[in-house]
Each structure stands twice: as structure tokens, then as C-alpha cells.
Amino acid sequence: MVPLLDEGVEVWRPVHAEVLPGARYRIVTKNDDPEDERWGFTTGQLVQCEERVFDGKRRLVAALLVGDTG
């Protein structure tokens, strides 16, 4: 999950990510409407994640940028 920016409230977008060594993830989902949705992390970026609970379910969320392959 990546945070959406400029929404006025906390909003998260589910995305797909490739698992990499060192507890890193590469975001692979493409933002099809970047003018409407500003993602906190974008396609190709390498992130570290942390767990958060949404509606009682644990999810990984992108928390820290650690590199960029785009």
C-alpha cells in the first residue's frame, strides 16, 4: 500500500511490489492517473515497508524510500 498525497485525510492505494533482498520492495504497479492521484511512492521506486492494520487485517505499507530504478 502506498499513501496518497494531498487528499486532506489519510488515504492508501493498494499496489503490487516485487520482493527484493534486504527487506526491500520495488513498486511495480503503474499510476494510471497521476494528475488525479499523487502517490507518496511511485513505480520503480525501492521502498522499505512496515506493517499497519486496516479493518483488522495486517498490510505492508511503503514507509521509506531506499532507491529508485526508474
PQR file of N, CA, C, O and H, with PARSE charges and radii, in Angstrom:
ATOM      1  N   MET A   1       0.854  -1.162   0.000 -0.4000 1.5000
ATOM      2  CA  MET A   1       0.000   0.000   0.000 -0.0000 2.0000
ATOM      3  C   MET A   1       0.905   1.231   0.000  0.5500 1.7000
ATOM      4  O   MET A   1       1.924   1.269   0.689 -0.5500 1.4000
ATOM      5  N   VAL A   2       0.518   2.222  -0.774 -0.4000 1.5000
ATOM      6  CA  VAL A   2       1.252   3.489  -0.778 -0.0000 2.0000
ATOM      7  C   VAL A   2       0.302   4.609  -0.366  0.5500 1.7000
ATOM      8  O   VAL A   2      -0.888   4.567  -0.676 -0.5500 1.4000
ATOM      9  H   VAL A   2      -0.310   2.192  -1.334  0.4000 1.0000
ATOM     10  N   PRO A   3       0.833   5.606   0.332 -0.5600 1.5000
ATOM     11  CA  PRO A   3      -0.022   6.719   0.735  0.2800 2.0000
ATOM     12  C   PRO A   3      -0.326   7.624  -0.454  0.5500 1.7000
ATOM     13  O   PRO A   3       0.510   7.814  -1.338 -0.5500 1.4000
ATOM     14  N   LEU A   4      -1.527   8.173  -0.458 -0.4000 1.5000
ATOM     15  CA  LEU A   4      -1.870   9.189  -1.449 -0.0000 2.0000
ATOM     16  C   LEU A   4      -1.658  10.551  -0.808  0.5500 1.7000
ATOM     17  O   LEU A   4      -2.009  10.763   0.353 -0.5500 1.4000
ATOM     18  H   LEU A   4      -2.205   8.018   0.260  0.4000 1.0000
ATOM     19  N   LEU A   5      -1.086  11.461  -1.565 -0.4000 1.5000
ATOM     20  CA  LEU A   5      -0.781  12.801  -1.067 -0.0000 2.0000
ATOM     21  C   LEU A   5      -1.885  13.773  -1.437  0.5500 1.7000
ATOM     22  O   LEU A   5      -2.627  13.550  -2.394 -0.5500 1.4000
ATOM     23  H   LEU A   5      -0.801  11.288  -2.508  0.4000 1.0000
ATOM     24  N   ASP A   6      -1.990  14.840  -0.684 -0.4000 1.5000
ATOM     25  CA  ASP A   6      -2.917  15.949  -0.972 -0.0000 2.0000
ATOM     26  C   ASP A   6      -4.378  15.533  -0.951  0.5500 1.7000
ATOM     27  O   ASP A   6      -5.180  16.070  -1.716 -0.5500 1.4000
ATOM     28  H   ASP A   6      -1.387  15.022   0.093  0.4000 1.0000
ATOM     29  N   GLU A   7      -4.743  14.587  -0.089 -0.4000 1.5000
ATOM     30  CA  GLU A   7      -6.128  14.115  -0.026 -0.0000 2.0000
ATOM     31  C   GLU A   7      -6.921  14.759   1.112  0.5500 1.7000
ATOM     32  O   GLU A   7      -8.149  14.670   1.128 -0.5500 1.4000
ATOM     33  H   GLU A   7      -4.092  14.151   0.533  0.4000 1.0000
ATOM     34  N   GLY A   8      -6.247  15.400   2.057 -0.4000 1.5000
ATOM     35  CA  GLY A   8      -6.941  16.020   3.184 -0.0000 2.0000
ATOM     36  C   GLY A   8      -7.163  15.060   4.347  0.5500 1.7000
ATOM     37  O   GLY A   8      -7.285  15.499   5.491 -0.5500 1.4000
ATOM     38  H   GLY A   8      -5.250  15.472   2.044  0.4000 1.0000
ATOM     39  N   VAL A   9      -7.216  13.772   4.075 -0.4000 1.5000
ATOM     40  CA  VAL A   9      -7.304  12.722   5.084 -0.0000 2.0000
ATOM     41  C   VAL A   9      -6.326  11.621   4.667  0.5500 1.7000
ATOM     42  O   VAL A   9      -5.840  11.611   3.536 -0.5500 1.4000
ATOM     43  H   VAL A   9      -7.116  13.417   3.146  0.4000 1.0000
ATOM     44  N   GLU A  10      -6.043  10.699   5.581 -0.4000 1.5000
ATOM     45  CA  GLU A  10      -5.135   9.600   5.253 -0.0000 2.0000
ATOM     46  C   GLU A  10      -5.816   8.625   4.293  0.5500 1.7000
ATOM     47  O   GLU A  10      -6.867   8.066   4.605 -0.5500 1.4000
ATOM     48  H   GLU A  10      -6.438  10.707   6.500  0.4000 1.0000
ATOM     49  N   VAL A  11      -5.202   8.428   3.117 -0.4000 1.5000
ATOM     50  CA  VAL A  11      -5.744   7.533   2.097 -0.0000 2.0000
ATOM     51  C   VAL A  11      -4.603   6.668   1.577  0.5500 1.7000
ATOM     52  O   VAL A  11      -3.484   7.147   1.394 -0.5500 1.4000
ATOM     53  H   VAL A  11      -4.348   8.882   2.864  0.4000 1.0000
ATOM     54  N   TRP A  12      -4.895   5.381   1.339 -0.4000 1.5000
ATOM     55  CA  TRP A  12      -3.881   4.429   0.869 -0.0000 2.0000
ATOM     56  C   TRP A  12      -4.343   3.758  -0.408  0.5500 1.7000
ATOM     57  O   TRP A  12      -5.531   3.485  -0.579 -0.5500 1.4000
ATOM     58  H   TRP A  12      -5.804   4.991   1.487  0.4000 1.0000
ATOM     59  N   ARG A  13      -3.400   3.489  -1.310 -0.4000 1.5000
ATOM     60  CA  ARG A  13      -3.683   2.807  -2.574 -0.0000 2.0000
ATOM     61  C   ARG A  13      -2.996   1.439  -2.542  0.5500 1.7000
ATOM     62  O   ARG A  13      -1.783   1.371  -2.341 -0.5500 1.4000
ATOM     63  H   ARG A  13      -2.435   3.710  -1.171  0.4000 1.0000
ATOM     64  N   PRO A  14      -3.746   0.350  -2.735 -0.5600 1.5000
ATOM     65  CA  PRO A  14      -3.089  -0.959  -2.851  0.2800 2.0000
ATOM     66  C   PRO A  14      -2.271  -1.017  -4.141  0.5500 1.7000
ATOM     67  O   PRO A  14      -2.738  -0.589  -5.196 -0.5500 1.4000
ATOM     68  N   VAL A  15      -1.061  -1.543  -4.055 -0.4000 1.5000
ATOM     69  CA  VAL A  15      -0.196  -1.695  -5.217 -0.0000 2.0000
ATOM     70  C   VAL A  15       0.499  -3.050  -5.150  0.5500 1.7000
ATOM     71  O   VAL A  15       0.552  -3.680  -4.093 -0.5500 1.4000
ATOM     72  H   VAL A  15      -0.682  -1.891  -3.197  0.4000 1.0000
ATOM     73  N   HIS A  16       1.026  -3.488  -6.278 -0.4000 1.5000
ATOM     74  CA  HIS A  16       1.842  -4.695  -6.331 -0.0000 2.0000
ATOM     75  C   HIS A  16       3.301  -4.269  -6.218  0.5500 1.7000
ATOM     76  O   HIS A  16       3.700  -3.208  -6.700 -0.5500 1.4000
ATOM     77  H   HIS A  16       0.984  -2.977  -7.137  0.4000 1.0000
ATOM     78  N   ALA A  17       4.090  -5.132  -5.562 -0.4000 1.5000
ATOM     79  CA  ALA A  17       5.517  -4.844  -5.416 -0.0000 2.0000
ATOM     80  C   ALA A  17       6.300  -6.142  -5.497  0.5500 1.7000
ATOM     81  O   ALA A  17       5.836  -7.199  -5.068 -0.5500 1.4000
ATOM     82  H   ALA A  17       3.766  -5.994  -5.170  0.4000 1.0000
ATOM     83  N   GLU A  18       7.485  -6.038  -6.051 -0.4000 1.5000
ATOM     84  CA  GLU A  18       8.402  -7.169  -6.159 -0.0000 2.0000
ATOM     85  C   GLU A  18       9.245  -7.231  -4.884  0.5500 1.7000
ATOM     86  O   GLU A  18       9.832  -6.232  -4.470 -0.5500 1.4000
ATOM     87  H   GLU A  18       7.861  -5.179  -6.399  0.4000 1.0000
ATOM     88  N   VAL A  19       9.299  -8.408  -4.269 -0.4000 1.5000
ATOM     89  CA  VAL A  19      10.106  -8.596  -3.068 -0.0000 2.0000
ATOM     90  C   VAL A  19      11.577  -8.710  -3.461  0.5500 1.7000
ATOM     91  O   VAL A  19      11.923  -9.489  -4.350 -0.5500 1.4000
ATOM     92  H   VAL A  19       8.822  -9.220  -4.605  0.4000 1.0000
ATOM     93  N   LEU A  20      12.438  -7.941  -2.808 -0.4000 1.5000
ATOM     94  CA  LEU A  20      13.866  -7.913  -3.084 -0.0000 2.0000
ATOM     95  C   LEU A  20      14.644  -8.288  -1.826  0.5500 1.7000
ATOM     96  O   LEU A  20      14.100  -8.236  -0.724 -0.5500 1.4000
ATOM     97  H   LEU A  20      12.157  -7.308  -2.087  0.4000 1.0000
ATOM     98  N   PRO A  21      15.915  -8.666  -1.983 -0.5600 1.5000
ATOM     99  CA  PRO A  21      16.732  -8.958  -0.798  0.2800 2.0000
ATOM    100  C   PRO A  21      16.836  -7.734   0.115  0.5500 1.7000
ATOM    101  O   PRO A  21      16.681  -6.595  -0.325 -0.5500 1.4000
ATOM    102  N   GLY A  22      17.097  -7.995   1.376 -0.4000 1.5000
ATOM    103  CA  GLY A  22      17.298  -6.904   2.323 -0.0000 2.0000
ATOM    104  C   GLY A  22      16.011  -6.249   2.774  0.5500 1.7000
ATOM    105  O   GLY A  22      16.011  -5.079   3.157 -0.5500 1.4000
ATOM    106  H   GLY A  22      17.222  -8.920   1.734  0.4000 1.0000
ATOM    107  N   ALA A  23      14.903  -6.995   2.732 -0.4000 1.5000
ATOM    108  CA  ALA A  23      13.601  -6.463   3.178 -0.0000 2.0000
ATOM    109  C   ALA A  23      13.210  -5.205   2.402  0.5500 1.7000
ATOM    110  O   ALA A  23      12.646  -4.263   2.960 -0.5500 1.4000
ATOM    111  H   ALA A  23      14.903  -7.945   2.421  0.4000 1.0000
ATOM    112  N   ARG A  24      13.522  -5.210   1.103 -0.4000 1.5000
ATOM    113  CA  ARG A  24      13.142  -4.097   0.232 -0.0000 2.0000
ATOM    114  C   ARG A  24      12.085  -4.579  -0.763  0.5500 1.7000
ATOM    115  O   ARG A  24      11.939  -5.776  -1.008 -0.5500 1.4000
ATOM    116  H   ARG A  24      13.980  -5.974   0.649  0.4000 1.0000
ATOM    117  N   TYR A  25      11.365  -3.632  -1.320 -0.4000 1.5000
ATOM    118  CA  TYR A  25      10.318  -3.928  -2.301 -0.0000 2.0000
ATOM    119  C   TYR A  25      10.410  -2.924  -3.437  0.5500 1.7000
ATOM    120  O   TYR A  25      10.676  -1.744  -3.205 -0.5500 1.4000
ATOM    121  H   TYR A  25      11.484  -2.659  -1.121  0.4000 1.0000
ATOM    122  N   ARG A  26      10.191  -3.387  -4.670 -0.4000 1.5000
ATOM    123  CA  ARG A  26      10.136  -2.497  -5.838 -0.0000 2.0000
ATOM    124  C   ARG A  26       8.673  -2.363  -6.235  0.5500 1.7000
ATOM    125  O   ARG A  26       8.014  -3.361  -6.525 -0.5500 1.4000
ATOM    126  H   ARG A  26       9.976  -4.345  -4.858  0.4000 1.0000
ATOM    127  N   ILE A  27       8.169  -1.157  -6.249 -0.4000 1.5000
ATOM    128  CA  ILE A  27       6.779  -0.923  -6.641 -0.0000 2.0000
ATOM    129  C   ILE A  27       6.659  -1.160  -8.136  0.5500 1.7000
ATOM    130  O   ILE A  27       7.390  -0.558  -8.923 -0.5500 1.4000
ATOM    131  H   ILE A  27       8.705  -0.346  -6.013  0.4000 1.0000
ATOM    132  N   VAL A  28       5.736  -2.040  -8.535 -0.4000 1.5000
ATOM    133  CA  VAL A  28       5.588  -2.367  -9.950 -0.0000 2.0000
ATOM    134  C   VAL A  28       4.259  -1.878 -10.538  0.5500 1.7000
ATOM    135  O   VAL A  28       4.125  -1.798 -11.759 -0.5500 1.4000
ATOM    136  H   VAL A  28       5.142  -2.529  -7.896  0.4000 1.0000
ATOM    137  N   THR A  29       3.291  -1.554  -9.707 -0.4000 1.5000
ATOM    138  CA  THR A  29       2.022  -1.031 -10.209 -0.0000 2.0000
ATOM    139  C   THR A  29       2.248   0.359 -10.785  0.5500 1.7000
ATOM    140  O   THR A  29       2.986   1.164 -10.218 -0.5500 1.4000
ATOM    141  H   THR A  29       3.400  -1.619  -8.715  0.4000 1.0000
ATOM    142  N   LYS A  30       1.606   0.632 -11.915 -0.4000 1.5000
ATOM    143  CA  LYS A  30       1.700   1.937 -12.570 -0.0000 2.0000
ATOM    144  C   LYS A  30       0.513   2.808 -12.158  0.5500 1.7000
ATOM    145  O   LYS A  30      -0.627   2.344 -12.127 -0.5500 1.4000
ATOM    146  H   LYS A  30       1.007  -0.022 -12.376  0.4000 1.0000
ATOM    147  N   ASN A  31       0.784   4.046 -11.850 -0.4000 1.5000
ATOM    148  CA  ASN A  31      -0.271   5.015 -11.548 -0.0000 2.0000
ATOM    149  C   ASN A  31      -0.850   5.484 -12.877  0.5500 1.7000
ATOM    150  O   ASN A  31      -0.213   6.254 -13.595 -0.5500 1.4000
ATOM    151  H   ASN A  31       1.710   4.423 -11.875  0.4000 1.0000
ATOM    152  N   ASP A  32      -2.051   5.026 -13.204 -0.4000 1.5000
ATOM    153  CA  ASP A  32      -2.669   5.355 -14.490 -0.0000 2.0000
ATOM    154  C   ASP A  32      -3.239   6.765 -14.554  0.5500 1.7000
ATOM    155  O   ASP A  32      -3.584   7.240 -15.636 -0.5500 1.4000
ATOM    156  H   ASP A  32      -2.568   4.401 -12.620  0.4000 1.0000
ATOM    157  N   ASP A  33      -3.345   7.443 -13.412 -0.4000 1.5000
ATOM    158  CA  ASP A  33      -3.899   8.796 -13.405 -0.0000 2.0000
ATOM    159  C   ASP A  33      -3.128   9.698 -12.438  0.5500 1.7000
ATOM    160  O   ASP A  33      -3.681  10.139 -11.431 -0.5500 1.4000
ATOM    161  H   ASP A  33      -3.065   7.057 -12.533  0.4000 1.0000
ATOM    162  N   PRO A  34      -1.848   9.975 -12.739 -0.5600 1.5000
ATOM    163  CA  PRO A  34      -1.026  10.746 -11.803  0.2800 2.0000
ATOM    164  C   PRO A  34      -1.494  12.180 -11.585  0.5500 1.7000
ATOM    165  O   PRO A  34      -1.116  12.803 -10.593 -0.5500 1.4000
ATOM    166  N   GLU A  35      -2.304  12.712 -12.487 -0.4000 1.5000
ATOM    167  CA  GLU A  35      -2.827  14.064 -12.283 -0.0000 2.0000
ATOM    168  C   GLU A  35      -3.923  14.077 -11.228  0.5500 1.7000
ATOM    169  O   GLU A  35      -4.135  15.095 -10.570 -0.5500 1.4000
ATOM    170  H   GLU A  35      -2.611  12.206 -13.293  0.4000 1.0000
ATOM    171  N   ASP A  36      -4.624  12.954 -11.057 -0.4000 1.5000
ATOM    172  CA  ASP A  36      -5.705  12.860 -10.075 -0.0000 2.0000
ATOM    173  C   ASP A  36      -5.235  12.259  -8.759  0.5500 1.7000
ATOM    174  O   ASP A  36      -5.710  12.647  -7.692 -0.5500 1.4000
ATOM    175  H   ASP A  36      -4.451  12.127 -11.591  0.4000 1.0000
ATOM    176  N   GLU A  37      -4.301  11.308  -8.831 -0.4000 1.5000
ATOM    177  CA  GLU A  37      -3.783  10.649  -7.628 -0.0000 2.0000
ATOM    178  C   GLU A  37      -2.282  10.839  -7.543  0.5500 1.7000
ATOM    179  O   GLU A  37      -1.537  10.361  -8.398 -0.5500 1.4000
ATOM    180  H   GLU A  37      -3.915  10.992  -9.698  0.4000 1.0000
ATOM    181  N   ARG A  38      -1.839  11.540  -6.507 -0.4000 1.5000
ATOM    182  CA  ARG A  38      -0.402  11.717  -6.277 -0.0000 2.0000
ATOM    183  C   ARG A  38       0.049  10.710  -5.238  0.5500 1.7000
ATOM    184  O   ARG A  38      -0.320  10.800  -4.067 -0.5500 1.4000
ATOM    185  H   ARG A  38      -2.444  11.928  -5.812  0.4000 1.0000
ATOM    186  N   TRP A  39       0.850   9.748  -5.676 -0.4000 1.5000
ATOM    187  CA  TRP A  39       1.329   8.704  -4.781 -0.0000 2.0000
ATOM    188  C   TRP A  39       2.550   9.188  -4.016  0.5500 1.7000
ATOM    189  O   TRP A  39       3.360   9.952  -4.540 -0.5500 1.4000
ATOM    190  H   TRP A  39       1.150   9.675  -6.628  0.4000 1.0000
ATOM    191  N   GLY A  40       2.675   8.733  -2.761 -0.4000 1.5000
ATOM    192  CA  GLY A  40       3.847   9.044  -1.958 -0.0000 2.0000
ATOM    193  C   GLY A  40       5.088   8.324  -2.459  0.5500 1.7000
ATOM    194  O   GLY A  40       6.205   8.793  -2.242 -0.5500 1.4000
ATOM    195  H   GLY A  40       2.017   8.112  -2.335  0.4000 1.0000
ATOM    196  N   PHE A  41       4.905   7.178  -3.133 -0.4000 1.5000
ATOM    197  CA  PHE A  41       5.988   6.401  -3.739 -0.0000 2.0000
ATOM    198  C   PHE A  41       5.473   5.940  -5.099  0.5500 1.7000
ATOM    199  O   PHE A  41       4.287   5.644  -5.241 -0.5500 1.4000
ATOM    200  H   PHE A  41       3.997   6.797  -3.310  0.4000 1.0000
ATOM    201  N   THR A  42       6.351   5.876  -6.099 -0.4000 1.5000
ATOM    202  CA  THR A  42       5.893   5.613  -7.458 -0.0000 2.0000
ATOM    203  C   THR A  42       6.539   4.372  -8.070  0.5500 1.7000
ATOM    204  O   THR A  42       7.450   3.776  -7.495 -0.5500 1.4000
ATOM    205  H   THR A  42       7.314   6.117  -5.983  0.4000 1.0000
ATOM    206  N   THR A  43       6.053   4.007  -9.224 -0.4000 1.5000
ATOM    207  CA  THR A  43       6.519   2.843  -9.964 -0.0000 2.0000
ATOM    208  C   THR A  43       8.037   2.868 -10.110  0.5500 1.7000
ATOM    209  O   THR A  43       8.622   3.880 -10.496 -0.5500 1.4000
ATOM    210  H   THR A  43       5.313   4.491  -9.691  0.4000 1.0000
ATOM    211  N   GLY A  44       8.666   1.731  -9.795 -0.4000 1.5000
ATOM    212  CA  GLY A  44      10.104   1.598  -9.930 -0.0000 2.0000
ATOM    213  C   GLY A  44      10.882   1.971  -8.685  0.5500 1.7000
ATOM    214  O   GLY A  44      12.057   1.622  -8.573 -0.5500 1.4000
ATOM    215  H   GLY A  44       8.191   0.908  -9.481  0.4000 1.0000
ATOM    216  N   GLN A  45      10.268   2.665  -7.755 -0.4000 1.5000
ATOM    217  CA  GLN A  45      10.990   3.037  -6.549 -0.0000 2.0000
ATOM    218  C   GLN A  45      11.160   1.838  -5.622  0.5500 1.7000
ATOM    219  O   GLN A  45      10.298   0.963  -5.549 -0.5500 1.4000
ATOM    220  H   GLN A  45       9.313   2.948  -7.846  0.4000 1.0000
ATOM    221  N   LEU A  46      12.285   1.816  -4.918 -0.4000 1.5000
ATOM    222  CA  LEU A  46      12.570   0.788  -3.930 -0.0000 2.0000
ATOM    223  C   LEU A  46      12.223   1.342  -2.559  0.5500 1.7000
ATOM    224  O   LEU A  46      12.645   2.439  -2.192 -0.5500 1.4000
ATOM    225  H   LEU A  46      12.985   2.527  -4.977  0.4000 1.0000
ATOM    226  N   VAL A  47      11.452   0.573  -1.813 -0.4000 1.5000
ATOM    227  CA  VAL A  47      10.982   1.041  -0.511 -0.0000 2.0000
ATOM    228  C   VAL A  47      11.192  -0.017   0.562  0.5500 1.7000
ATOM    229  O   VAL A  47      11.295  -1.210   0.275 -0.5500 1.4000
ATOM    230  H   VAL A  47      11.109  -0.318  -2.112  0.4000 1.0000
ATOM    231  N   GLN A  48      11.251   0.443   1.789 -0.4000 1.5000
ATOM    232  CA  GLN A  48      11.126  -0.428   2.943 -0.0000 2.0000
ATOM    233  C   GLN A  48       9.694  -0.274   3.424  0.5500 1.7000
ATOM    234  O   GLN A  48       9.097   0.797   3.318 -0.5500 1.4000
ATOM    235  H   GLN A  48      11.168   1.411   2.023  0.4000 1.0000
ATOM    236  N   CYS A  49       9.158  -1.356   3.950 -0.4000 1.5000
ATOM    237  CA  CYS A  49       7.766  -1.336   4.382 -0.0000 2.0000
ATOM    238  C   CYS A  49       7.652  -1.569   5.878  0.5500 1.7000
ATOM    239  O   CYS A  49       8.578  -2.049   6.531 -0.5500 1.4000
ATOM    240  H   CYS A  49       9.643  -2.226   4.036  0.4000 1.0000
ATOM    241  N   GLU A  50       6.504  -1.219   6.390 -0.4000 1.5000
ATOM    242  CA  GLU A  50       6.157  -1.530   7.769 -0.0000 2.0000
ATOM    243  C   GLU A  50       4.728  -2.060   7.772  0.5500 1.7000
ATOM    244  O   GLU A  50       3.956  -1.810   6.847 -0.5500 1.4000
ATOM    245  H   GLU A  50       5.751  -0.829   5.859  0.4000 1.0000
ATOM    246  N   GLU A  51       4.395  -2.789   8.819 -0.4000 1.5000
ATOM    247  CA  GLU A  51       3.035  -3.333   8.919 -0.0000 2.0000
ATOM    248  C   GLU A  51       2.100  -2.304   9.533  0.5500 1.7000
ATOM    249  O   GLU A  51       2.460  -1.580  10.461 -0.5500 1.4000
ATOM    250  H   GLU A  51       5.022  -2.992   9.571  0.4000 1.0000
ATOM    251  N   ARG A  52       0.892  -2.261   8.990 -0.4000 1.5000
ATOM    252  CA  ARG A  52      -0.197  -1.457   9.556 -0.0000 2.0000
ATOM    253  C   ARG A  52      -1.448  -2.300   9.504  0.5500 1.7000
ATOM    254  O   ARG A  52      -1.540  -3.237   8.712 -0.5500 1.4000
ATOM    255  H   ARG A  52       0.599  -2.849   8.236  0.4000 1.0000
ATOM    256  N   VAL A  53      -2.402  -1.974  10.338 -0.4000 1.5000
ATOM    257  CA  VAL A  53      -3.658  -2.719  10.386 -0.0000 2.0000
ATOM    258  C   VAL A  53      -4.754  -1.862   9.752  0.5500 1.7000
ATOM    259  O   VAL A  53      -4.969  -0.712  10.134 -0.5500 1.4000
ATOM    260  H   VAL A  53      -2.327  -1.212  10.981  0.4000 1.0000
ATOM    261  N   PHE A  54      -5.441  -2.458   8.770 -0.4000 1.5000
ATOM    262  CA  PHE A  54      -6.577  -1.823   8.098 -0.0000 2.0000
ATOM    263  C   PHE A  54      -7.773  -2.748   8.268  0.5500 1.7000
ATOM    264  O   PHE A  54      -7.729  -3.896   7.826 -0.5500 1.4000
ATOM    265  H   PHE A  54      -5.266  -3.393   8.460  0.4000 1.0000
ATOM    266  N   ASP A  55      -8.821  -2.279   8.887 -0.4000 1.5000
ATOM    267  CA  ASP A  55     -10.027  -3.090   9.092 -0.0000 2.0000
ATOM    268  C   ASP A  55      -9.706  -4.449   9.687  0.5500 1.7000
ATOM    269  O   ASP A  55     -10.275  -5.461   9.279 -0.5500 1.4000
ATOM    270  H   ASP A  55      -8.857  -1.346   9.246  0.4000 1.0000
ATOM    271  N   GLY A  56      -8.793  -4.473  10.655 -0.4000 1.5000
ATOM    272  CA  GLY A  56      -8.434  -5.699  11.334 -0.0000 2.0000
ATOM    273  C   GLY A  56      -7.456  -6.598  10.590  0.5500 1.7000
ATOM    274  O   GLY A  56      -7.107  -7.667  11.092 -0.5500 1.4000
ATOM    275  H   GLY A  56      -8.330  -3.651  10.987  0.4000 1.0000
ATOM    276  N   LYS A  57      -7.009  -6.195   9.413 -0.4000 1.5000
ATOM    277  CA  LYS A  57      -6.076  -7.007   8.620 -0.0000 2.0000
ATOM    278  C   LYS A  57      -4.720  -6.314   8.540  0.5500 1.7000
ATOM    279  O   LYS A  57      -4.642  -5.108   8.305 -0.5500 1.4000
ATOM    280  H   LYS A  57      -7.293  -5.327   9.005  0.4000 1.0000
ATOM    281  N   ARG A  58      -3.653  -7.085   8.735 -0.4000 1.5000
ATOM    282  CA  ARG A  58      -2.297  -6.544   8.627 -0.0000 2.0000
ATOM    283  C   ARG A  58      -1.916  -6.396   7.155  0.5500 1.7000
ATOM    284  O   ARG A  58      -2.112  -7.304   6.347 -0.5500 1.4000
ATOM    285  H   ARG A  58      -3.716  -8.065   8.926  0.4000 1.0000
ATOM    286  N   ARG A  59      -1.376  -5.248   6.838 -0.4000 1.5000
ATOM    287  CA  ARG A  59      -0.922  -4.966   5.470 -0.0000 2.0000
ATOM    288  C   ARG A  59       0.464  -4.336   5.541  0.5500 1.7000
ATOM    289  O   ARG A  59       0.811  -3.684   6.525 -0.5500 1.4000
ATOM    290  H   ARG A  59      -1.217  -4.510   7.494  0.4000 1.0000
ATOM    291  N   LEU A  60       1.255  -4.539   4.484 -0.4000 1.5000
ATOM    292  CA  LEU A  60       2.521  -3.838   4.369 -0.0000 2.0000
ATOM    293  C   LEU A  60       2.286  -2.502   3.669  0.5500 1.7000
ATOM    294  O   LEU A  60       1.590  -2.433   2.656 -0.5500 1.4000
ATOM    295  H   LEU A  60       0.973  -5.070   3.684  0.4000 1.0000
ATOM    296  N   VAL A  61       2.869  -1.455   4.217 -0.4000 1.5000
ATOM    297  CA  VAL A  61       2.766  -0.145   3.603 -0.0000 2.0000
ATOM    298  C   VAL A  61       4.164   0.393   3.327  0.5500 1.7000
ATOM    299  O   VAL A  61       5.081   0.193   4.124 -0.5500 1.4000
ATOM    300  H   VAL A  61       3.435  -1.511   5.040  0.4000 1.0000
ATOM    301  N   ALA A  62       4.318   1.062   2.218 -0.4000 1.5000
ATOM    302  CA  ALA A  62       5.595   1.690   1.882 -0.0000 2.0000
ATOM    303  C   ALA A  62       5.854   2.799   2.883  0.5500 1.7000
ATOM    304  O   ALA A  62       5.019   3.684   3.071 -0.5500 1.4000
ATOM    305  H   ALA A  62       3.573   1.224   1.571  0.4000 1.0000
ATOM    306  N   ALA A  63       7.028   2.750   3.535 -0.4000 1.5000
ATOM    307  CA  ALA A  63       7.311   3.703   4.596 -0.0000 2.0000
ATOM    308  C   ALA A  63       8.551   4.556   4.348  0.5500 1.7000
ATOM    309  O   ALA A  63       8.643   5.679   4.843 -0.5500 1.4000
ATOM    310  H   ALA A  63       7.706   2.032   3.383  0.4000 1.0000
ATOM    311  N   LEU A  64       9.521   4.017   3.569 -0.4000 1.5000
ATOM    312  CA  LEU A  64      10.785   4.725   3.406 -0.0000 2.0000
ATOM    313  C   LEU A  64      11.364   4.441   2.034  0.5500 1.7000
ATOM    314  O   LEU A  64      11.484   3.282   1.635 -0.5500 1.4000
ATOM    315  H   LEU A  64       9.446   3.104   3.166  0.4000 1.0000
ATOM    316  N   LEU A  65      11.722   5.487   1.312 -0.4000 1.5000
ATOM    317  CA  LEU A  65      12.369   5.341   0.002 -0.0000 2.0000
ATOM    318  C   LEU A  65      13.825   4.935   0.223  0.5500 1.7000
ATOM    319  O   LEU A  65      14.554   5.590   0.968 -0.5500 1.4000
ATOM    320  H   LEU A  65      11.624   6.428   1.636  0.4000 1.0000
ATOM    321  N   VAL A  66      14.242   3.844  -0.434 -0.4000 1.5000
ATOM    322  CA  VAL A  66      15.626   3.384  -0.291 -0.0000 2.0000
ATOM    323  C   VAL A  66      16.351   3.311  -1.636  0.5500 1.7000
ATOM    324  O   VAL A  66      17.521   2.931  -1.683 -0.5500 1.4000
ATOM    325  H   VAL A  66      13.650   3.312  -1.039  0.4000 1.0000
ATOM    326  N   GLY A  67      15.677   3.665  -2.723 -0.4000 1.5000
ATOM    327  CA  GLY A  67      16.321   3.658  -4.038 -0.0000 2.0000
ATOM    328  C   GLY A  67      15.302   3.876  -5.127  0.5500 1.7000
ATOM    329  O   GLY A  67      14.095   3.899  -4.887 -0.5500 1.4000
ATOM    330  H   GLY A  67      14.727   3.973  -2.686  0.4000 1.0000
ATOM    331  N   ASP A  68      15.816   4.037  -6.335 -0.4000 1.5000
ATOM    332  CA  ASP A  68      14.946   4.297  -7.482 -0.0000 2.0000
ATOM    333  C   ASP A  68      15.533   3.610  -8.701  0.5500 1.7000
ATOM    334  O   ASP A  68      16.704   3.805  -9.027 -0.5500 1.4000
ATOM    335  H   ASP A  68      16.797   4.019  -6.530  0.4000 1.0000
ATOM    336  N   THR A  69      14.715   2.799  -9.380 -0.4000 1.5000
ATOM    337  CA  THR A  69      15.177   2.117 -10.593 -0.0000 2.0000
ATOM    338  C   THR A  69      14.555   2.712 -11.840  0.5500 1.7000
ATOM    339  O   THR A  69      14.783   2.218 -12.944 -0.5500 1.4000
ATOM    340  H   THR A  69      13.763   2.641  -9.115  0.4000 1.0000
ATOM    341  N   GLY A  70      13.770   3.769 -11.675 -0.4000 1.5000
ATOM    342  CA  GLY A  70      13.090   4.370 -12.818 -0.0000 2.0000
ATOM    343  C   GLY A  70      13.822   5.542 -13.261  0.5500 1.7000
ATOM    344  O   GLY A  70      13.413   6.199 -14.219 -0.5500 1.4000
ATOM    345  H   GLY A  70      13.585   4.170 -10.778  0.4000 1.0000
TER
END
